[in-house]
Amino acid sequence: MTHANAPLSLEGRRRLVERCKNRPIAHVAAEMGISRACASKWVNRWRRHGDAGLQDRTSTPHRSPHATPTWVIEHIETWRREHKWSAQRITDELADLGYRINRRTVTRHLNRLSLGRRRFLDPDGDSNRKPGKITARWPGHIVHLDVKKVGRIPDGGGWRIHGRDSDQAKAAGRAKSAGARGGYTYLHSAIDGFSRLSYTEPLPDEKGATAAAFLARAKIWFAAHGITHIHRVVTDNGACYRSGDFARIVGRQSRHQKTKPYTPRHNGKVERYQRILAEELLYARDFISEDARSAAIAVWNIHYNYHRPHSGAGGQPPASRLREGVTNVRPSYN
């Protein structure tokens, strides 16, 4: 198929052949602005196949010795349509028949057959799959971790207070250009899946050593609330959670479970907590410095854990679901 900048269309190839009947191919190629090899290709095709040789050819190879056999593709389509089997189940069934095939190859064939999604199998688009829930059965059964990156607030307040074109915002921009500390603050959060008890710290980065140190402090904080052992730690696939430092802090007595890549809903409890944090604190008021916001986060954590009703705790604060009460907590906040 010719492209937009192709020097030869179908008619151009015919003219090329006519000129080359009585003149050297190199001279005609120079006149038409193409290479001699390109001109020879079309002339030779015309000599072998006539006018049909001037048509575009498909790039599909004549032979594919490693292509999936037709009977295998027929089995893949039949099993998918009749039994709604997954790609892994189809792979196992083909192995029982004596044909070894990679699961990703089966998935590719299902996509080519427009059967990749379960909703494509039913005319009304229904699917018999039900979303599963990650349910913690006791405090410390599952602890979810995540990091939220927020912009660092310059001293005196940022553009949210003074406006983007204000003198304060321009001065903060000049200070960043001169080397002043800017960038981001990383809010590391840990939340107990059973009680929804949460622990948040603003830290300067999201490196492996930083995340490991945060988890160590979170374990101490949870232990002070009666959660002495964390059975499962759920995180995403961030680099800080794949580091050796983080693995050492998790320990051998706890299971580290990583979510499916690019699927934040698998870690939905901490994702929802971060949304509540943003809506009720981070963007609900204006802060004049980074230290002021950090202090507000510490106070808000007390409010969230001991005073704020939570639907996941039956309309009670998260601390109400703990087996052991904590008495050294502020009764109120400003």
N, C-alpha and C positions, 0 to 999 in steps of 0.2 A: 504494500500500500504506500503510495507516494505521500510525502509530507509537504508541509507548506513551502519549504525552501528547496524542494527537489528541482534540479535543473532539467530533468527529463520526465515528462508525462507520457502517456501512451502515444499520443500524437507525435511528441518529440522523439520517441524511440523509432517510430516509422520514418520520420525525416532523417534520422541518423542512419538508418539502414539504407535508404535511397541514396544518400550522399556517398556512403562507403562502397557502393557498387562500382564506381568509376574512379574513386580517389583513395589515397592511403588513409588508413584509420587514424593514424597519429595526427594528420593535418585536419581532418574533420573534428577530432576531439578537441584540438586547440581552438578551432573556430567556435565550437559550441560551449567552451568553458568547462569541460569535464576531463577527467584523466583518460589516458589511453586504455588502462585496464577496464574502466567502466564501459567505454565504447566497445572494446573487444568482447566483453561479456554479452552485451545485447546483440551484437552482430552474430556471434557464435550461436546464441540461442535461436535467433531467427533462421540461421542456416540449418539447424537440427530440427526445429519444430514448426517453422513457418511463423505465421502471424500469432499463433497461440503461444509461442515462446516469448512474445513481448509482454504478456500479462504478468502481473505480480504473483509470486509464489509464496505459499505458506512456509513459515520457518520450522514447522513440525518435522522432526527427523523421520527418515524413512523406516528406520528400525529403532525400537526401544527394548533391548533384551531384558532390562530390569524393570519394565513396567508391570504394574499389578495385573494379573490375569483377569480376563473378563468374568470368569465364573466366580472369582472372589468378590468383585464389585457387585455382581448380582446377589450374592449371599449378604453382603453388607446392606444393600438396599432392602432386601426382603426382611431380614431380621430387624432392621430399624423400623420399617413400616408396620410389620405384623406384631412384633413383640416390644417395640420401643426400647430396645436394649441400648445401653451406653457404649461408647467407643471401647472402653476397657473390656466389657462383657463380650463384645464382638471379637476383640483381639483374642480373648481366651478361647472362644468357641472355634475360631479358625485354627488356633494352635492344637486343639483336640482333633481337628481334621487333618493335621499334619502340615499346615501352611503357617510359617512364622512371618509375622508382619508387625511393624511398629505401631503403637497406639496412635501416634501423631499422624501416621499415614492414613489410618482409618478415619481420623477426624477430618483430614483434608478431603477424603472422598465423600464424607457426609456433607461437608460444606459445598462441594461441587454438585452434589445431588439435591441441594437446598433442603437438607434434612439435619443441619447442624444444631438447630434449636428445637427444644421439645414442643414449643408452640407451633412449629411448622408442620407437625404431624397431625394435628386435629384441625378440622375445617373452621371451628369457631375460635381457634387460638388458645384453647384451654391447656393447662399443664397439670399433670397429677403430682407435681412436686410441691411440697410444702416447705416454706423456709424454716430451718431449724433454729433453735434458741440455745444460747450458751447460758445455762442455768447453774449458778453457784448454790451449793446445798448447805454450806455453813461458812461462818466468817473465816477468811483465809483460804478458802477452797480455790478461788480464782482472783488474782489481782491483775488489773489492766494498767498498762503503762503507755504513755504517749508524750510527745513534745509539741508545743504550740509556739510558733515563732511570731513575735510581735516587734514592731519598731521601737527602738530606744527613744525615750523622751528626753529632749535636751533641757538643761537647767533653765527655768523660767517659763517652760511650756512650749509646746510645738505649734504647728499650724492649726490644729483643732481649736486652740484657744484664741490665737491672734490672727488667723487667716493665712492663706498661702502667700499673699502679696504683702504681708506686714513686715515691718522692720525687724521684728523678733525672728520671724521665719527666715528672712534673708541673712541675718546675723548668724543664725544656727547653720545655714548652708555654707557661709564663708568659713565658719569654724571647722566644719567637717572637711572642707577643701584644704584647710591649713593643717590638718592632722589631728583634730580633736576627736575624742572617742565618740563614735556613732554606731551605726549598724543596728543590730537586733538584740533582743533579750529572749531567751529560750525558757518557756515555762514548762518544766518537767512535772508531770502529774502522775499519781498512782491512786487508783480507786479500787476498793474492795467490792467484788461483784455481788456479794450477798447483802451486805449492809449499806452499800454505796458510800461508805466512809472514804474520804478523799484527803490526799496530801499533795500540796503543790509548792514548788520552789522556783523562783526566778533565778536562772543561772546564765553565765556568759556565753556558753557554747553547748553543742550537742555531741561532743566527742565521746568515745567509748569510756574513757576514764571518768568523765563527768557523769555520764549516765550510771556507771557502776557505783560511784560515790553517792549519787542520789538514791539508788535502790538500797544501799546500806543504811542510809539515814531513814529511809521510809520503813525499812524493817524494824528499826528501833522504835520509830513512832507508832507503828502498828502494834508492836509488842507492848508498849505502854497502854494500849487500849484493849489488851486481852488477846490480840491475834499474834500468838507466839510462833506460829509456823505457817508459811505460805506454801501451799501445795502446788500451785500452777501459776506461772507468770506469763501473761499474754501480751505480746508486743507486735508491732508491724515489722517490716524487713529493713528498717533503717540501719545505716552503717554502725551507729553507736550500740545497737542491740545485737549486732553480729560480732562484736569485738571479744577478745579473750578476757579482758578485764570484767566485762559485764557477765560473761559466763561463769567466772570464778565467784562473783558475788551471788549469782543465782544459786550456785551450789549443786551438789549431786542429789540432795533430798528434795529438790523442787524441780518441777518440769517446766522447761521454757518452750512455750508454744508460739510459733510465728504465724501470722495471718496470711491469707492468700495475697500475693502481690497486687497492688492497685485495688484493693477491696477494703476500704476503711470500715464498712458496716460490720465486718467480722470482729472489730474491736469497738463496737458501738457504744458501750457504756462510758468509756473514757472520752470518746468523741462527743457524746451528748453532754458530758460534764464540761468539756471545754467550751461548748456552745453556750451553756448556762453561764459559765464564767465570763465569757465575752459579753453576753447580753446584759447581765446584772451588775457587772463591775467594770470590765476593761473599757467598754464604750458607753457606759451609762453615766459617767461623770468625767470631768476634765482633771488632769493631773499636771502639776507644775514641774515635776521632776521624776526621774526614774526611782529615786528612793521613796518618794511619796506613794507611787504605785505599788512598790514592793511591800511597803508597810500596810497598804490597804488590802493587798492579797492575803497577808497573814491574818488580818482581822476578819476578812470575808470568809476564810476557811473555817474559822470558829463559828461564824453565823451559819454556814452551809452544813456543817457537821452536827451542830447541837441545837439550832433554832429553826432552820428553814424546813418546812414540810416537804417531803419527797414522795412522789407517787410510787416509786419502787419500794418504799418502806411503809406502804399503807397510809400515806398522809402524815407520817411522823418523821422527825429528823432521823438521819442515818444512824446516829449514835444510839437510838432507841432499840435497834436490832442487835446490839452487842450483848454478849453474855455477862460481861463485867462492866459496871458503870465507872465513869471517870469523874472525879470531883474537883480537880484543880483546873477548872475552865472558867473563863470570864462569863458572868451571867448575861452580859449585854455588850453592845458595841455601839460605836458612833458612826 
